[in-house]
Amino acid sequence: QVQLMESGGGSVQAGGSLRLSCAASGSTISRHCMGWFRQAPGKEREEVAHIDSRASSQYYADSVKDRFTISQDNVKNTVYLQMNRLEPDDIAMYYCAAADIWCGPVAVPAGAFGYWGQGTQVTVSS
């Protein structure tokens, strides 16, 4: 069983940066595919990025490529999402998730992730 806790959300102006953190317990993140998802009001949950050190793979949604970077610190058992050049379209609740399946460099549906955090809100003002 993996427990996940996100932090780092907040409110920034357009063009600003935030770094989200996802602290894991109950299992080591190197044994899972770790993903970040977001859900804006009235929209479906969408995958933003994932990282799987077992498969040496990463994935980014087209909307965040070259702006967001996912990384993991196995010593701290924490996954990060560095978000730069934030835009109003990035406004959403951001969720950390863990999957037992191996993830390649393509989008993985939310249903494949069995463990979820509570989410952290990101707001961007224009």
Disulfide bonds with the S-S distance in Angstrom:
Cys22-Cys96 2.01
Cys33-Cys103 2.12
